[in-house]
Amino acid sequence: MRSPGRPEPSRQVQREFWRVVATGVSTAQASIAVGVSVPVGTRWFRHAGGMRPLSLDEPSGRYLSFAEREEIALLRAQDRGVREIARRIGRSPATISRELRRNAATRSGKLEYRALVAQWKAQQAAKRPKTA
């Protein structure tokens, strides 16, 4: 797995790019409209063969959003418990516990949760095709 480095634009930005392309504008104009560089938009278009590779529908509430992951990270940094974090963001304690277990890294003997790394890992896991 590659290092996160510079994070990829969110799927929301990619969805918006494909919505703009669907209106008939060029990839360069669509890239500028959604705030990504022209080479990035051109690469998305070229890699997808000119067809949008993902659904333009907004995601259901099933998966944690980046905003929720940031909230988890902030509350965890304040030493809040799993149940309190779950109550505050409106999720099951099991969801929060699983998220922390999957994505907490050990730093100087203490587990730290980083929202950006967790989001990157989730996006990598969501990519297709899945290997068996």
N, C-alpha and C positions, 0 to 999 in steps of 0.2 A: 504494500500500500504506500502510495506517495505521501510525503509530508504535506501538511496543509498549506504551508507557505502563504501565498496570497489567496484569500478565499474566492471561490467562484461566485459570480453574481447569483443571487437567490433564484429559485425556481419561479418565484413571482415575477421577477424581472424578465426571465426567459419567456414566461407566458405572455407578458405584455409585449415583448418583442414580436412574438408570432402573431398576436392580435393586430399589431400595427402592420406587419408584413401582409396579413390577409386583406388589408384595406387597399393594397395595390402599390404601396410606396416601395422604394428601393431599400435594400438591406442597409445601405449607408444612412439613409434618412431614418429608418426604424431604429438603428443603433443609437443615433444621436437623440432621438425622441425618448428612449428609455434610459439614457445615461450611461451607455457602455461605449467603448471605443469601436470605431468602424471595423478594425481587424477582428475583434471579438464577434461582432454581429455577422461578419462575412464567414468566419469559421463556423459559427452555429449553423448558418444556412448551408454551407458547403458540406459539413459533416452529416447533416440531415437529408442531403440530396434534394433540398428545396421543399421538403414536406415537414410540417411540424412534428417533432418526435414525441411530444407529450400532450396530454389533455389540457385544454384551455380552461377546464373547470377548476374552480378553487378547491383546495383540498378540504376533505371533511374535517371534523374536529378530532379524528382518531389519533393523529400524530401530533407530537409536541411541536409547537412553532418555535422559531428562534427567540421571539419575545418571551415565551414561557421559559425557555432554557435560560435566558438572561435573568429572569426573575428568580429561578431556582438558584443560580449562581450567587446572586446578591443576598438572598435569604440564607443560603448555606454559609456565606462569608460572615454573616451576622450570628452564626452558630444556632440557627433555628433548626428545630427538629423536623423529621420527615412529615409527621402528621400536620404540623403547623404550616409547612410549605404547601402541602396538599390542600389544606383548607383555603389558604390565601389565593391559590391559582385555580381552584375549582376542579382538581383532579383527585384520583384515588391515591391513597398513600402507597399502594403497591406500585403504581406508575412512577411515582417519585423515587421510591426505593430502587426500583429496577434501573431507572435512568442514572441515578448516582452510582450504582454498582457497576454499570456498564462503562461509565465515562469518567469516573474519578481517577486521577493520577496521583501517585505517591510523590510528594515533594517534602524532603527533609523530615521523613517519618510521619507526615500528616497527609490525609487524603484531600486533594483539592479538585474541585469541579470547575471546568472551564466551558462556558456556553459555546464559544466559537469552535472549539475542538469537537464538542458533542454534536453540533450541527453539521460539521464537516463529515464526521463519521456516519451520521444518519443519511446524508446525501449520497455518500459513497455506497452505502448498503442498499439504497433505493434504486441505484442505477441498473439498467438492463444491458445485456442479458445476465441472468443469474447463472453461476456455475454450479454444477451438481456436486 
